[in-house]
Amino acid sequence: MKILSFSRCPFVGLIVAVFWWLGKKGAQQRKNEIIGGRYLANSVKEINQFLKAKGKLSSLKIGDLHLVENSEQQNIGLHGTVGTGKSTVINDLLTQVRKQRKRAIVYDKGNNFIPLFYREGKDIILNPMDARCPNWDLWRECQDRADFETFALPLFPDAKSGDPFWLMSARLLFVATAEHMRSHPDRSIKKLLQRLLSISLAELYDFVQGTDAANLVDGSIKLVAE
């Protein structure tokens, strides 16, 4: 009887091992395996851990949820009625940007963020109706003659009819005058317009003398220009 009892032990152990293996195999087969596409995460912590493991954890976050690194400049949709916290989210993001010494471009149509974040002497306001907006500089916008020529195209648009001489002359005179004024330390849009519209033809000729626009206000063409 003792011999029979001892012989049953390996058999019972084998049966237990087989059932354990079958149970584990069945559990693995019943388990969902994601082989592609997207899935709904169970928590924000899970997403952050996933991004960190992939090396894509951004330093910016909305609440506790970190953004995907290098995607911060892509679109983020904030939906909700008044008082749901859209501005609060943006305020928090801008605060993070400032703490991390990064830059941001803010379209502040409702003047909600300038009172909170604007720093005199550091931040730039691009609004022609705001006295704090820096003046636009034509000569910093146009770095060379080709830029002036490109700028002159919409300023003097093509006409559907008429002699193209007048159009081309206006463009050439503008380009030559603006380019000549680049070296003037007191240059300004106001003085450019005065040169083009207010001074006499003789003064304009003296100003553009030596340029390809001088012929337009000299000699026989002078009478035509007048």
FIKOLZA-1660 file (N, C-alpha, C; in steps of 0.1 Angstrom, whole numbers, plus 5000, padded with zeros to 4 digits):
% residues 226
   i   px   py   pz ch aa at
   1 5008 4988 5000  A  M  N
   1 5000 5000 5000  A  M CA
   1 5009 5013 5000  A  M  C
   2 5020 5012 5007  A  K  N
   2 5029 5023 5008  A  K CA
   2 5035 5026 4994  A  K  C
   3 5038 5015 4987  A  I  N
   3 5044 5016 4974  A  I CA
   3 5035 5022 4964  A  I  C
   4 5022 5018 4965  A  L  N
   4 5011 5023 4956  A  L CA
   4 5009 5038 4959  A  L  C
   5 5010 5042 4972  A  S  N
   5 5008 5056 4976  A  S CA
   5 5019 5064 4970  A  S  C
   6 5031 5059 4972  A  F  N
   6 5042 5067 4967  A  F CA
   6 5042 5068 4951  A  F  C
   7 5037 5058 4945  A  S  N
   7 5036 5059 4930  A  S CA
   7 5026 5068 4925  A  S  C
   8 5016 5071 4933  A  R  N
   8 5006 5080 4929  A  R CA
   8 5010 5095 4929  A  R  C
   9 5020 5098 4938  A  C  N
   9 5024 5112 4939  A  C CA
   9 5029 5118 4927  A  C  C
  10 5038 5112 4919  A  P  N
  10 5042 5118 4906  A  P CA
  10 5031 5120 4897  A  P  C
  11 5021 5110 4897  A  F  N
  11 5010 5111 4888  A  F CA
  11 5001 5123 4891  A  F  C
  12 4998 5124 4904  A  V  N
  12 4990 5136 4908  A  V CA
  12 4997 5149 4905  A  V  C
  13 5010 5149 4907  A  G  N
  13 5018 5161 4904  A  G CA
  13 5018 5164 4890  A  G  C
  14 5018 5154 4881  A  L  N
  14 5018 5156 4867  A  L CA
  14 5004 5161 4863  A  L  C
  15 4993 5156 4869  A  I  N
  15 4980 5161 4865  A  I CA
  15 4979 5175 4869  A  I  C
  16 4984 5179 4881  A  V  N
  16 4983 5193 4885  A  V CA
  16 4990 5202 4876  A  V  C
  17 5002 5198 4872  A  A  N
  17 5011 5206 4863  A  A CA
  17 5004 5207 4849  A  A  C
  18 4997 5197 4844  A  V  N
  18 4990 5198 4832  A  V CA
  18 4979 5207 4832  A  V  C
  19 4971 5206 4843  A  F  N
  19 4959 5215 4845  A  F CA
  19 4964 5230 4846  A  F  C
  20 4975 5232 4853  A  W  N
  20 4981 5245 4855  A  W CA
  20 4985 5251 4842  A  W  C
  21 4992 5243 4834  A  W  N
  21 4996 5247 4820  A  W CA
  21 4985 5250 4811  A  W  C
  22 4975 5242 4812  A  L  N
  22 4963 5244 4803  A  L CA
  22 4955 5257 4807  A  L  C
  23 4954 5259 4821  A  G  N
  23 4948 5271 4826  A  G CA
  23 4955 5283 4821  A  G  C
  24 4968 5283 4822  A  K  N
  24 4976 5295 4819  A  K CA
  24 4975 5297 4804  A  K  C
  25 4976 5287 4796  A  K  N
  25 4974 5288 4781  A  K CA
  25 4961 5294 4778  A  K  C
  26 4950 5289 4784  A  G  N
  26 4937 5294 4781  A  G CA
  26 4935 5308 4785  A  G  C
  27 4942 5312 4796  A  A  N
  27 4941 5326 4801  A  A CA
  27 4948 5335 4790  A  A  C
  28 4959 5331 4785  A  Q  N
  28 4966 5339 4775  A  Q CA
  28 4958 5340 4762  A  Q  C
  29 4951 5329 4759  A  Q  N
  29 4943 5330 4747  A  Q CA
  29 4931 5339 4748  A  Q  C
  30 4925 5339 4761  A  R  N
  30 4914 5348 4763  A  R CA
  30 4918 5363 4764  A  R  C
  31 4930 5365 4767  A  K  N
  31 4935 5379 4769  A  K CA
  31 4935 5387 4756  A  K  C
  32 4930 5399 4756  A  N  N
  32 4930 5407 4744  A  N CA
  32 4945 5412 4741  A  N  C
  33 4949 5410 4728  A  E  N
  33 4962 5415 4724  A  E CA
  33 4960 5426 4713  A  E  C
  34 4966 5437 4716  A  I  N
  34 4965 5449 4707  A  I CA
  34 4977 5447 4697  A  I  C
  35 4973 5445 4684  A  I  N
  35 4984 5444 4674  A  I CA
  35 4985 5456 4665  A  I  C
  36 4976 5466 4667  A  G  N
  36 4976 5478 4659  A  G CA
  36 4965 5487 4662  A  G  C
  37 4965 5500 4657  A  G  N
  37 4954 5509 4659  A  G CA
  37 4955 5516 4673  A  G  C
  38 4943 5521 4677  A  R  N
  38 4943 5528 4690  A  R CA
  38 4934 5521 4700  A  R  C
  39 4936 5524 4712  A  Y  N
  39 4927 5519 4723  A  Y CA
  39 4925 5529 4734  A  Y  C
  40 4915 5528 4741  A  L  N
  40 4911 5537 4752  A  L CA
  40 4919 5534 4765  A  L  C
  41 4927 5543 4769  A  A  N
  41 4935 5540 4781  A  A CA
  41 4926 5541 4793  A  A  C
  42 4931 5535 4804  A  N  N
  42 4923 5534 4816  A  N CA
  42 4925 5546 4825  A  N  C
  43 4937 5553 4823  A  S  N
  43 4940 5564 4832  A  S CA
  43 4950 5574 4825  A  S  C
  44 4950 5586 4830  A  V  N
  44 4960 5595 4826  A  V CA
  44 4974 5590 4829  A  V  C
  45 4976 5584 4840  A  K  N
  45 4989 5579 4844  A  K CA
  45 4994 5569 4834  A  K  C
  46 4985 5560 4829  A  E  N
  46 4989 5550 4819  A  E CA
  46 4994 5557 4806  A  E  C
  47 4987 5568 4802  A  I  N
  47 4992 5575 4790  A  I CA
  47 5006 5581 4792  A  I  C
  48 5007 5588 4804  A  N  N
  48 5020 5594 4806  A  N CA
  48 5032 5584 4807  A  N  C
  49 5029 5572 4813  A  Q  N
  49 5039 5561 4813  A  Q CA
  49 5042 5556 4799  A  Q  C
  50 5032 5555 4791  A  F  N
  50 5034 5551 4777  A  F CA
  50 5042 5561 4769  A  F  C
  51 5039 5574 4771  A  L  N
  51 5047 5584 4764  A  L CA
  51 5061 5584 4769  A  L  C
  52 5063 5583 4782  A  K  N
  52 5077 5583 4787  A  K CA
  52 5085 5571 4782  A  K  C
  53 5078 5559 4781  A  A  N
  53 5085 5547 4776  A  A CA
  53 5090 5549 4762  A  A  C
  54 5082 5556 4754  A  K  N
  54 5084 5559 4740  A  K CA
  54 5094 5571 4738  A  K  C
  55 5097 5578 4748  A  G  N
  55 5105 5590 4747  A  G CA
  55 5098 5601 4741  A  G  C
  56 5085 5602 4743  A  K  N
  56 5077 5612 4737  A  K CA
  56 5069 5621 4747  A  K  C
  57 5074 5621 4759  A  L  N
  57 5067 5628 4770  A  L CA
  57 5071 5643 4769  A  L  C
  58 5061 5651 4766  A  S  N
  58 5064 5666 4765  A  S CA
  58 5064 5672 4779  A  S  C
  59 5071 5683 4781  A  S  N
  59 5072 5690 4793  A  S CA
  59 5059 5698 4796  A  S  C
  60 5051 5700 4785  A  L  N
  60 5039 5707 4787  A  L CA
  60 5027 5698 4789  A  L  C
  61 5018 5702 4797  A  K  N
  61 5007 5693 4800  A  K CA
  61 4994 5701 4802  A  K  C
  62 4983 5694 4800  A  I  N
  62 4969 5699 4803  A  I CA
  62 4964 5692 4815  A  I  C
  63 4963 5698 4826  A  G  N
  63 4960 5691 4839  A  G CA
  63 4971 5682 4842  A  G  C
  64 4969 5669 4843  A  D  N
  64 4979 5659 4846  A  D CA
  64 4984 5652 4833  A  D  C
  65 4977 5655 4822  A  L  N
  65 4980 5648 4810  A  L CA
  65 4991 5655 4802  A  L  C
  66 5002 5649 4800  A  H  N
  66 5013 5655 4792  A  H CA
  66 5010 5654 4777  A  H  C
  67 5014 5664 4770  A  L  N
  67 5013 5664 4755  A  L CA
  67 5023 5655 4749  A  L  C
  68 5022 5652 4736  A  V  N
  68 5032 5644 4729  A  V CA
  68 5043 5654 4725  A  V  C
  69 5055 5650 4728  A  E  N
  69 5066 5658 4724  A  E CA
  69 5067 5661 4709  A  E  C
  70 5071 5674 4706  A  N  N
  70 5072 5679 4692  A  N CA
  70 5058 5680 4685  A  N  C
  71 5047 5679 4693  A  S  N
  71 5034 5681 4687  A  S CA
  71 5027 5693 4694  A  S  C
  72 5035 5700 4702  A  E  N
  72 5029 5711 4709  A  E CA
  72 5023 5722 4700  A  E  C
  73 5029 5723 4688  A  Q  N
  73 5025 5734 4679  A  Q CA
  73 5013 5729 4670  A  Q  C
  74 5009 5717 4671  A  Q  N
  74 4997 5713 4664  A  Q CA
  74 4984 5717 4671  A  Q  C
  75 4973 5715 4664  A  N  N
  75 4960 5720 4669  A  N CA
  75 4955 5712 4681  A  N  C
  76 4949 5720 4691  A  I  N
  76 4943 5714 4702  A  I CA
  76 4929 5720 4703  A  I  C
  77 4919 5711 4703  A  G  N
  77 4905 5716 4703  A  G CA
  77 4900 5718 4717  A  G  C
  78 4895 5730 4721  A  L  N
  78 4889 5732 4734  A  L CA
  78 4875 5736 4732  A  L  C
  79 4866 5727 4736  A  H  N
  79 4851 5729 4734  A  H CA
  79 4844 5731 4747  A  H  C
  80 4834 5739 4747  A  G  N
  80 4826 5741 4759  A  G CA
  80 4820 5755 4760  A  G  C
  81 4810 5756 4767  A  T  N
  81 4803 5769 4769  A  T CA
  81 4810 5778 4778  A  T  C
  82 4805 5790 4780  A  V  N
  82 4811 5800 4789  A  V CA
  82 4813 5794 4803  A  V  C
  83 4825 5795 4809  A  G  N
  83 4827 5791 4823  A  G CA
  83 4831 5777 4824  A  G  C
  84 4834 5770 4813  A  T  N
  84 4838 5756 4815  A  T CA
  84 4853 5754 4817  A  T  C
  85 4861 5765 4815  A  G  N
  85 4875 5764 4818  A  G CA
  85 4884 5764 4806  A  G  C
  86 4879 5768 4794  A  K  N
  86 4888 5769 4783  A  K CA
  86 4900 5779 4785  A  K  C
  87 4896 5791 4789  A  S  N
  87 4907 5801 4792  A  S CA
  87 4916 5797 4803  A  S  C
  88 4911 5789 4813  A  T  N
  88 4919 5784 4824  A  T CA
  88 4930 5775 4819  A  T  C
  89 4926 5766 4809  A  V  N
  89 4936 5757 4803  A  V CA
  89 4947 5765 4796  A  V  C
  90 4943 5775 4788  A  I  N
  90 4952 5783 4781  A  I CA
  90 4961 5790 4790  A  I  C
  91 4956 5796 4801  A  N  N
  91 4964 5803 4810  A  N CA
  91 4974 5794 4817  A  N  C
  92 4970 5782 4820  A  D  N
  92 4980 5772 4826  A  D CA
  92 4991 5769 4816  A  D  C
  93 4987 5767 4803  A  L  N
  93 4997 5764 4793  A  L CA
  93 5007 5775 4791  A  L  C
  94 5002 5788 4791  A  L  N
  94 5011 5799 4789  A  L CA
  94 5020 5801 4802  A  L  C
  95 5015 5798 4813  A  T  N
  95 5023 5798 4825  A  T CA
  95 5034 5788 4825  A  T  C
  96 5031 5776 4820  A  Q  N
  96 5042 5766 4818  A  Q CA
  96 5052 5770 4808  A  Q  C
  97 5047 5776 4797  A  V  N
  97 5057 5781 4787  A  V CA
  97 5066 5791 4792  A  V  C
  98 5061 5800 4800  A  R  N
  98 5069 5811 4806  A  R CA
  98 5079 5805 4816  A  R  C
  99 5075 5796 4824  A  K  N
  99 5084 5790 4834  A  K CA
  99 5095 5783 4827  A  K  C
 100 5092 5777 4816  A  Q  N
 100 5103 5769 4809  A  Q CA
 100 5110 5778 4799  A  Q  C
 101 5108 5791 4799  A  R  N
 101 5115 5801 4791  A  R CA
 101 5114 5797 4776  A  R  C
 102 5102 5793 4772  A  K  N
 102 5099 5791 4758  A  K CA
 102 5091 5803 4752  A  K  C
 103 5088 5802 4740  A  R  N
 103 5081 5813 4733  A  R CA
 103 5067 5809 4729  A  R  C
 104 5058 5818 4728  A  A  N
 104 5044 5815 4724  A  A CA
 104 5039 5827 4716  A  A  C
 105 5031 5824 4706  A  I  N
 105 5023 5834 4698  A  I CA
 105 5009 5833 4702  A  I  C
 106 5003 5844 4707  A  V  N
 106 4990 5843 4713  A  V CA
 106 4981 5853 4705  A  V  C
 107 4970 5847 4699  A  Y  N
 107 4960 5855 4692  A  Y CA
 107 4949 5859 4703  A  Y  C
 108 4951 5871 4708  A  D  N
 108 4943 5875 4720  A  D CA
 108 4932 5884 4715  A  D  C
 109 4922 5879 4708  A  K  N
 109 4911 5887 4702  A  K CA
 109 4903 5894 4713  A  K  C
 110 4901 5887 4724  A  G  N
 110 4893 5893 4735  A  G CA
 110 4900 5901 4746  A  G  C
 111 4913 5902 4743  A  N  N
 111 4922 5909 4753  A  N CA
 111 4921 5903 4767  A  N  C
 112 4922 5889 4767  A  N  N
 112 4921 5882 4780  A  N CA
 112 4935 5879 4785  A  N  C
 113 4945 5878 4777  A  F  N
 113 4958 5873 4781  A  F CA
 113 4968 5884 4782  A  F  C
 114 4967 5895 4775  A  I  N
 114 4976 5906 4776  A  I CA
 114 4977 5911 4790  A  I  C
 115 4966 5914 4797  A  P  N
 115 4967 5919 4810  A  P CA
 115 4974 5910 4820  A  P  C
 116 4974 5897 4817  A  L  N
 116 4979 5887 4826  A  L CA
 116 4994 5884 4823  A  L  C
 117 4998 5885 4811  A  F  N
 117 5011 5879 4807  A  F CA
 117 5020 5890 4800  A  F  C
 118 5015 5901 4796  A  Y  N
 118 5023 5910 4788  A  Y CA
 118 5034 5917 4798  A  Y  C
 119 5046 5917 4793  A  R  N
 119 5058 5923 4800  A  R CA
 119 5064 5934 4791  A  R  C
 120 5063 5946 4796  A  E  N
 120 5069 5957 4789  A  E CA
 120 5084 5955 4786  A  E  C
 121 5087 5957 4774  A  G  N
 121 5101 5956 4770  A  G CA
 121 5106 5942 4766  A  G  C
 122 5097 5932 4769  A  K  N
 122 5101 5918 4765  A  K CA
 122 5091 5912 4755  A  K  C
 123 5078 5914 4757  A  D  N
 123 5068 5908 4748  A  D CA
 123 5065 5919 4738  A  D  C
 124 5060 5914 4726  A  I  N
 124 5057 5922 4715  A  I CA
 124 5042 5921 4711  A  I  C
 125 5036 5932 4710  A  I  N
 125 5022 5933 4707  A  I CA
 125 5021 5937 4692  A  I  C
 126 5014 5929 4684  A  L  N
 126 5012 5932 4670  A  L CA
 126 4998 5936 4668  A  L  C
 127 4995 5949 4670  A  N  N
 127 4982 5954 4669  A  N CA
 127 4983 5969 4665  A  N  C
 128 4980 5973 4653  A  P  N
 128 4982 5987 4649  A  P CA
 128 4973 5997 4657  A  P  C
 129 4963 5992 4664  A  M  N
 129 4955 6000 4672  A  M CA
 129 4960 6002 4686  A  M  C
 130 4971 5995 4689  A  D  N
 130 4976 5996 4703  A  D CA
 130 4989 6004 4703  A  D  C
 131 4990 6014 4712  A  A  N
 131 5002 6023 4712  A  A CA
 131 5015 6015 4715  A  A  C
 132 5014 6003 4721  A  R  N
 132 5025 5996 4724  A  R CA
 132 5031 5988 4713  A  R  C
 133 5024 5988 4702  A  C  N
 133 5028 5980 4690  A  C CA
 133 5040 5987 4683  A  C  C
 134 5051 5980 4680  A  P  N
 134 5062 5986 4674  A  P CA
 134 5059 5990 4659  A  P  C
 135 5065 6000 4655  A  N  N
 135 5062 6005 4641  A  N CA
 135 5068 5995 4631  A  N  C
 136 5060 5993 4620  A  W  N
 136 5065 5985 4609  A  W CA
 136 5075 5992 4601  A  W  C
 137 5086 5985 4598  A  D  N
 137 5098 5991 4591  A  D CA
 137 5098 5985 4577  A  D  C
 138 5096 5993 4567  A  L  N
 138 5096 5988 4553  A  L CA
 138 5110 5983 4550  A  L  C
 139 5120 5989 4555  A  W  N
 139 5134 5986 4551  A  W CA
 139 5139 5974 4558  A  W  C
 140 5133 5970 4569  A  R  N
 140 5136 5957 4575  A  R CA
 140 5128 5946 4569  A  R  C
 141 5117 5949 4564  A  E  N
 141 5109 5940 4557  A  E CA
 141 5115 5936 4543  A  E  C
 142 5120 5946 4536  A  C  N
 142 5126 5944 4523  A  C CA
 142 5141 5945 4525  A  C  C
 143 5148 5934 4523  A  Q  N
 143 5162 5933 4525  A  Q CA
 143 5170 5937 4513  A  Q  C
 144 5165 5936 4501  A  D  N
 144 5172 5939 4489  A  D CA
 144 5162 5945 4479  A  D  C
 145 5168 5948 4467  A  R  N
 145 5160 5954 4456  A  R CA
 145 5148 5944 4452  A  R  C
 146 5152 5931 4451  A  A  N
 146 5141 5922 4447  A  A CA
 146 5129 5922 4457  A  A  C
 147 5132 5924 4469  A  D  N
 147 5121 5925 4479  A  D CA
 147 5112 5937 4476  A  D  C
 148 5119 5949 4473  A  F  N
 148 5111 5961 4470  A  F CA
 148 5103 5959 4457  A  F  C
 149 5108 5952 4447  A  E  N
 149 5101 5949 4435  A  E CA
 149 5089 5940 4438  A  E  C
 150 5090 5930 4447  A  T  N
 150 5079 5922 4450  A  T CA
 150 5069 5930 4458  A  T  C
 151 5073 5939 4467  A  F  N
 151 5064 5947 4475  A  F CA
 151 5056 5956 4465  A  F  C
 152 5062 5961 4455  A  A  N
 152 5056 5971 4446  A  A CA
 152 5045 5964 4437  A  A  C
 153 5045 5951 4436  A  L  N
 153 5035 5945 4427  A  L CA
 153 5020 5947 4432  A  L  C
 154 5017 5943 4445  A  P  N
 154 5004 5946 4450  A  P CA
 154 5001 5961 4452  A  P  C
 155 5012 5969 4455  A  L  N
 155 5010 5983 4457  A  L CA
 155 5006 5990 4444  A  L  C
 156 5011 5985 4433  A  F  N
 156 5007 5991 4420  A  F CA
 156 5002 5979 4411  A  F  C
 157 4990 5974 4413  A  P  N
 157 4985 5962 4407  A  P CA
 157 4984 5964 4392  A  P  C
 158 4984 5953 4384  A  D  N
 158 4983 5953 4370  A  D CA
 158 4969 5959 4366  A  D  C
 159 4969 5967 4356  A  A  N
 159 4956 5973 4351  A  A CA
 159 4951 5964 4339  A  A  C
 160 4938 5964 4338  A  K  N
 160 4932 5956 4327  A  K CA
 160 4933 5963 4314  A  K  C
 161 4935 5976 4314  A  S  N
 161 4936 5984 4302  A  S CA
 161 4946 5995 4304  A  S  C
 162 4949 6002 4293  A  G  N
 162 4958 6014 4294  A  G CA
 162 4972 6011 4291  A  G  C
 163 4980 6021 4290  A  D  N
 163 4994 6019 4287  A  D CA
 163 5002 6014 4299  A  D  C
 164 5008 6003 4297  A  P  N
 164 5016 5997 4309  A  P CA
 164 5028 6005 4313  A  P  C
 165 5032 6015 4305  A  F  N
 165 5043 6023 4308  A  F CA
 165 5041 6030 4321  A  F  C
 166 5029 6035 4324  A  W  N
 166 5027 6043 4336  A  W CA
 166 5028 6034 4348  A  W  C
 167 5023 6022 4347  A  L  N
 167 5023 6012 4358  A  L CA
 167 5038 6008 4361  A  L  C
 168 5045 6005 4350  A  M  N
 168 5059 6001 4352  A  M CA
 168 5068 6013 4358  A  M  C
 169 5064 6025 4353  A  S  N
 169 5072 6036 4358  A  S CA
 169 5069 6039 4373  A  S  C
 170 5057 6037 4377  A  A  N
 170 5053 6039 4391  A  A CA
 170 5061 6029 4400  A  A  C
 171 5061 6017 4395  A  R  N
 171 5068 6007 4403  A  R CA
 171 5083 6010 4404  A  R  C
 172 5089 6013 4392  A  L  N
 172 5103 6016 4392  A  L CA
 172 5107 6028 4400  A  L  C
 173 5099 6038 4400  A  L  N
 173 5102 6050 4408  A  L CA
 173 5100 6047 4423  A  L  C
 174 5091 6039 4427  A  F  N
 174 5089 6035 4441  A  F CA
 174 5101 6027 4445  A  F  C
 175 5105 6017 4437  A  V  N
 175 5116 6009 4441  A  V CA
 175 5129 6017 4442  A  V  C
 176 5132 6025 4433  A  A  N
 176 5144 6033 4433  A  A CA
 176 5144 6043 4445  A  A  C
 177 5133 6049 4448  A  T  N
 177 5133 6059 4459  A  T CA
 177 5134 6052 4472  A  T  C
 178 5127 6041 4474  A  A  N
 178 5127 6033 4487  A  A CA
 178 5141 6027 4489  A  A  C
 179 5147 6022 4478  A  E  N
 179 5160 6016 4480  A  E CA
 179 5171 6027 4483  A  E  C
 180 5169 6039 4477  A  H  N
 180 5179 6050 4480  A  H CA
 180 5177 6055 4494  A  H  C
 181 5165 6054 4500  A  M  N
 181 5163 6059 4513  A  M CA
 181 5168 6049 4524  A  M  C
 182 5173 6037 4520  A  R  N
 182 5177 6027 4529  A  R CA
 182 5189 6033 4538  A  R  C
 183 5198 6041 4531  A  S  N
 183 5210 6046 4538  A  S CA
 183 5207 6058 4547  A  S  C
 184 5195 6063 4547  A  H  N
 184 5191 6075 4554  A  H CA
 184 5188 6071 4569  A  H  C
 185 5195 6076 4579  A  P  N
 185 5192 6073 4593  A  P CA
 185 5179 6077 4598  A  P  C
 186 5173 6087 4591  A  D  N
 186 5160 6092 4596  A  D CA
 186 5149 6088 4586  A  D  C
 187 5150 6077 4579  A  R  N
 187 5140 6072 4570  A  R CA
 187 5127 6069 4577  A  R  C
 188 5116 6070 4570  A  S  N
 188 5103 6067 4575  A  S CA
 188 5094 6066 4563  A  S  C
 189 5082 6060 4566  A  I  N
 189 5072 6059 4555  A  I CA
 189 5067 6072 4552  A  I  C
 190 5065 6081 4561  A  K  N
 190 5061 6095 4559  A  K CA
 190 5070 6102 4549  A  K  C
 191 5083 6101 4552  A  K  N
 191 5092 6108 4543  A  K CA
 191 5093 6101 4529  A  K  C
 192 5091 6088 4528  A  L  N
 192 5090 6082 4515  A  L CA
 192 5078 6087 4507  A  L  C
 193 5067 6088 4514  A  L  N
 193 5055 6093 4507  A  L CA
 193 5057 6108 4503  A  L  C
 194 5064 6115 4511  A  Q  N
 194 5066 6129 4507  A  Q CA
 194 5075 6130 4495  A  Q  C
 195 5085 6121 4494  A  R  N
 195 5094 6121 4483  A  R CA
 195 5086 6117 4470  A  R  C
 196 5077 6108 4471  A  L  N
 196 5070 6103 4459  A  L CA
 196 5059 6112 4455  A  L  C
 197 5052 6119 4465  A  L  N
 197 5040 6126 4462  A  L CA
 197 5040 6141 4464  A  L  C
 198 5049 6146 4472  A  S  N
 198 5048 6160 4476  A  S CA
 198 5059 6169 4470  A  S  C
 199 5071 6164 4468  A  I  N
 199 5082 6173 4464  A  I CA
 199 5081 6175 4449  A  I  C
 200 5088 6185 4444  A  S  N
 200 5088 6189 4430  A  S CA
 200 5095 6178 4422  A  S  C
 201 5093 6178 4409  A  L  N
 201 5099 6169 4400  A  L CA
 201 5114 6170 4399  A  L  C
 202 5118 6183 4400  A  A  N
 202 5133 6186 4400  A  A CA
 202 5139 6180 4413  A  A  C
 203 5133 6182 4424  A  E  N
 203 5138 6176 4437  A  E CA
 203 5138 6161 4436  A  E  C
 204 5128 6155 4430  A  L  N
 204 5128 6141 4429  A  L CA
 204 5139 6135 4420  A  L  C
 205 5141 6143 4409  A  Y  N
 205 5152 6139 4400  A  Y CA
 205 5165 6139 4407  A  Y  C
 206 5168 6150 4415  A  D  N
 206 5180 6151 4422  A  D CA
 206 5182 6139 4432  A  D  C
 207 5170 6135 4438  A  F  N
 207 5171 6124 4448  A  F CA
 207 5174 6111 4441  A  F  C
 208 5168 6108 4430  A  V  N
 208 5170 6095 4423  A  V CA
 208 5181 6095 4413  A  V  C
 209 5188 6106 4412  A  Q  N
 209 5199 6107 4402  A  Q CA
 209 5209 6096 4404  A  Q  C
 210 5213 6089 4393  A  G  N
 210 5222 6078 4394  A  G CA
 210 5215 6065 4395  A  G  C
 211 5202 6065 4395  A  T  N
 211 5194 6052 4395  A  T CA
 211 5187 6050 4382  A  T  C
 212 5182 6039 4380  A  D  N
 212 5175 6036 4367  A  D CA
 212 5162 6043 4366  A  D  C
 213 5157 6049 4377  A  A  N
 213 5145 6057 4376  A  A CA
 213 5147 6072 4372  A  A  C
 214 5160 6076 4371  A  A  N
 214 5162 6090 4369  A  A CA
 214 5157 6094 4355  A  A  C
 215 5157 6085 4345  A  N  N
 215 5153 6089 4332  A  N CA
 215 5138 6091 4331  A  N  C
 216 5130 6087 4341  A  L  N
 216 5116 6089 4341  A  L CA
 216 5112 6103 4345  A  L  C
 217 5121 6110 4351  A  V  N
 217 5119 6124 4355  A  V CA
 217 5129 6134 4349  A  V  C
 218 5134 6130 4338  A  D  N
 218 5144 6139 4332  A  D CA
 218 5142 6140 4317  A  D  C
 219 5147 6150 4311  A  G  N
 219 5148 6152 4297  A  G CA
 219 5134 6152 4290  A  G  C
 220 5133 6146 4279  A  S  N
 220 5121 6146 4271  A  S CA
 220 5109 6139 4279  A  S  C
 221 5112 6129 4287  A  I  N
 221 5102 6122 4294  A  I CA
 221 5096 6130 4305  A  I  C
 222 5104 6141 4309  A  K  N
 222 5100 6149 4320  A  K CA
 222 5086 6156 4318  A  K  C
 223 5084 6160 4305  A  L  N
 223 5071 6166 4302  A  L CA
 223 5060 6156 4303  A  L  C
 224 5063 6143 4299  A  V  N
 224 5053 6133 4299  A  V CA
 224 5050 6130 4314  A  V  C
 225 5060 6129 4322  A  A  N
 225 5058 6126 4337  A  A CA
 225 5050 6137 4343  A  A  C
 226 5051 6150 4339  A  E  N
 226 5044 6160 4345  A  E CA
 226 5029 6159 4341  A  E  C
% end
